[in-house]
């Protein structure tokens, strides 16, 4: 076996090498008109909206959670109370293991104290079906 000769680098062609560009030197005159404390460049103006949730009150949706049902049964709003008592049985049946075990005492305390304050024709029937 013949020994391998080391590879010799080729000499660089000096004529193709460009001289380095001079570094830009910053002077105080370059910074005139630049204010680092000027926050107006970053200000974003947002339109203020008045959201009082009145648009959600009249949707006519039934309560979806037992806590909503408790609040609706204590409400003085006829529509909200009526929707709550009419949908309470279905809501209780659908709450298999969700929050029924946590809210059962509070719910039944409110339900048992709930009176027919709006003279609904089938109030007692709906109340006992829920129980």
C-alpha positions as CSV (number, residue, x, y, z in Angstrom):
1,X,0.0,0.0,0.0
2,X,1.1,3.4,-0.9
3,X,1.0,6.2,1.7
4,X,-1.6,8.9,0.9
5,X,-0.1,12.3,0.3
6,X,-1.7,15.2,2.1
7,X,-3.9,17.5,0.0
8,X,-2.4,20.9,-0.5
9,X,-4.8,23.9,-0.6
10,X,-4.7,26.1,-3.7
11,X,-3.4,29.6,-3.2
12,X,-6.2,32.2,-3.2
13,X,-6.5,34.6,-6.1
14,X,-6.0,38.0,-4.4
15,X,-7.4,39.9,-7.4
16,X,-11.0,38.6,-6.7
17,X,-11.1,39.5,-3.1
18,X,-13.1,42.6,-2.5
19,X,-12.1,45.0,0.3
20,X,-14.4,45.1,3.3
21,X,-16.9,47.9,3.3
22,X,-16.4,50.6,5.9
23,X,-18.7,50.2,8.9
24,X,-21.4,52.8,9.2
25,X,-20.6,55.1,12.2
26,X,-23.7,56.5,13.9
27,X,-23.6,60.1,14.9
28,X,-25.9,62.1,17.1
29,X,-27.2,63.9,14.0
30,X,-28.6,60.6,12.7
31,X,-30.9,60.4,15.7
32,X,-32.5,63.8,15.4
33,X,-36.2,63.5,15.3
34,X,-36.3,60.0,16.8
35,X,-38.0,60.0,20.2
36,X,-37.9,56.7,22.0
37,X,-40.5,57.9,24.4
38,X,-43.1,58.5,21.6
39,X,-45.7,55.9,22.3
40,X,-48.2,57.3,19.8
41,X,-46.8,55.1,17.1
42,X,-48.1,52.1,19.1
43,X,-51.5,53.3,20.1
44,X,-54.4,51.3,18.8
45,X,-57.8,52.9,19.1
46,X,-60.6,50.6,19.9
47,X,-64.3,51.4,19.6
48,X,-66.0,51.2,23.0
49,X,-69.0,49.0,22.9
50,X,-71.8,49.0,25.5
51,X,-72.6,45.4,26.2
52,X,-75.3,45.1,28.8
53,X,-76.3,41.5,27.7
54,X,-79.9,42.6,27.0
55,X,-79.7,40.7,23.7
56,X,-79.2,37.4,25.6
57,X,-82.2,37.8,27.9
58,X,-84.9,37.4,25.2
59,X,-83.5,34.4,23.4
60,X,-86.0,32.0,25.0
61,X,-83.6,29.3,25.7
62,X,-84.2,26.7,28.4
63,X,-81.7,26.4,31.2
64,X,-78.8,24.1,30.3
65,X,-77.3,23.6,33.8
66,X,-78.7,23.1,37.2
67,X,-77.2,26.3,38.5
68,X,-79.1,28.1,35.7
69,X,-82.2,26.3,36.7
70,X,-81.9,27.4,40.3
71,X,-81.4,31.0,39.3
72,X,-84.4,30.9,36.9
73,X,-86.6,29.4,39.6
74,X,-85.8,32.3,41.9
75,X,-86.3,34.8,39.1
76,X,-89.1,37.4,39.0
77,X,-89.2,37.2,35.2
78,X,-92.3,35.3,34.1
79,X,-90.8,33.9,30.9
80,X,-87.6,32.8,32.5
81,X,-89.5,31.1,35.4
82,X,-91.9,29.4,33.1
83,X,-89.2,28.0,30.9
84,X,-87.3,26.8,33.9
85,X,-90.2,24.9,35.5
86,X,-91.3,23.5,32.2
87,X,-87.9,22.2,31.3
88,X,-86.7,21.2,34.8
89,X,-87.7,17.5,34.6
90,X,-85.9,17.0,31.3
91,X,-82.8,18.8,32.6
92,X,-82.7,16.7,35.7
93,X,-83.0,13.5,33.7
94,X,-80.3,14.5,31.3
95,X,-77.8,15.4,34.1
96,X,-76.9,11.8,34.8
97,X,-73.6,12.3,36.5
98,X,-72.7,15.8,35.5
99,X,-73.3,18.3,38.4
100,X,-76.4,16.7,39.8
101,X,-74.7,15.1,42.8
102,X,-73.0,18.4,43.6
103,X,-76.1,20.6,43.2
104,X,-78.9,18.3,44.3
105,X,-79.3,19.7,47.8
106,X,-79.3,23.3,46.7
107,X,-81.7,22.5,43.8
108,X,-84.2,20.6,45.8
109,X,-84.2,23.2,48.6
110,X,-85.1,25.9,46.0
111,X,-87.6,23.6,44.2
112,X,-89.5,22.7,47.4
113,X,-89.7,26.3,48.4
114,X,-90.8,27.5,45.0
115,X,-94.4,28.7,44.9
116,X,-96.7,29.3,42.0
117,X,-96.1,33.1,42.0
118,X,-97.3,33.5,38.4
119,X,-100.5,31.3,38.6
120,X,-99.4,28.7,36.1
121,X,-102.2,26.2,35.4
122,X,-100.0,23.0,35.7
123,X,-97.4,24.3,38.1
124,X,-97.9,21.6,40.8
125,X,-97.8,18.8,38.2
126,X,-94.5,20.1,36.7
127,X,-93.0,20.6,40.2
128,X,-93.8,17.0,41.3
129,X,-92.6,15.5,38.0
130,X,-89.3,17.2,38.6
131,X,-89.0,15.8,42.1
